[in-house]
Amino acid sequence: MPQHLEQQPIRTDGKAVAALVLGLVSFCATVFTGIPAIVYGFLSLGAIRKSGGRLQGKGMAIAGIVLGFVGQLFVIPLVLLIYFLNSLPGYFDNVKIDAAKVKISVIENECRDYKLRTGNFPADLQELARPMNGRPADLEPDFLIDPWGNPFHYEPQDLNSSGQPHIYSGGPDGNTIIDNWNTK
């Protein structure tokens, strides 16, 4: 048999190997390797089909395509997760603001009850956290701390038009007033 008619050895297509490797890695690097895995897989299938049997690796090419697509399915949940995690700080700030408003309302009610019992508003909020005349404390000391870890401000001498003392928090930045006069 003449040398030019001898059959060349069968070899594995390099694009099939690349598709498989990129497809496997696409679970970690998603877009950066998933899309190339799909492209190389289809290019390899075309080359194998046209090779007349000289190239093999069809299974690796198909596996690379499938893994590339499956890896891409992780992109959508990953994007949604990143979006969700980025929106959490704003959500928690709003929750903390609402918690501060609720605490201020409770403290205001306790100050009003204190005045009904004694005839005066408490001189400071800590009086609400101390037992009085054999009666347990109205509030736990940690209730007098706002959601950002700062004590609530209390001005018993500063009364609004309905006769309530000013109770407020400095909010998340220390300068955003959250108070009993404007939360209704």
Number of C-alpha atoms within 10 A of each C-alpha: 5 5 6 7 7 8 8 10 8 11 11 15 20 15 23 30 22 21 32 27 20 27 34 22 19 26 20 13 16 22 18 13 23 30 20 19 34 25 17 25 31 20 16 27 22 13 18 21 14 11 13 9 12 16 21 21 20 21 14 23 32 22 22 32 26 20 24 31 20 17 24 22 15 16 17 10 11 13 11 11 12 11 11 11 10 11 11 11 11 10 11 11 15 13 13 17 20 15 14 24 21 14 21 26 19 15 22 21 13 18 25 18 16 17 13 11 10 9 10 13 22 20 13 13 23 13 17 22 17 15 12 11 7 6 8 12 15 17 18 13 15 10 16 20 16 23 20 16 11 14 17 22 18 19 16 18 11 11 13 11 7 7 10 19 21 18 23 24 26 18 21 18 8 10 9 12 14 20 22 23 17 9 11 7
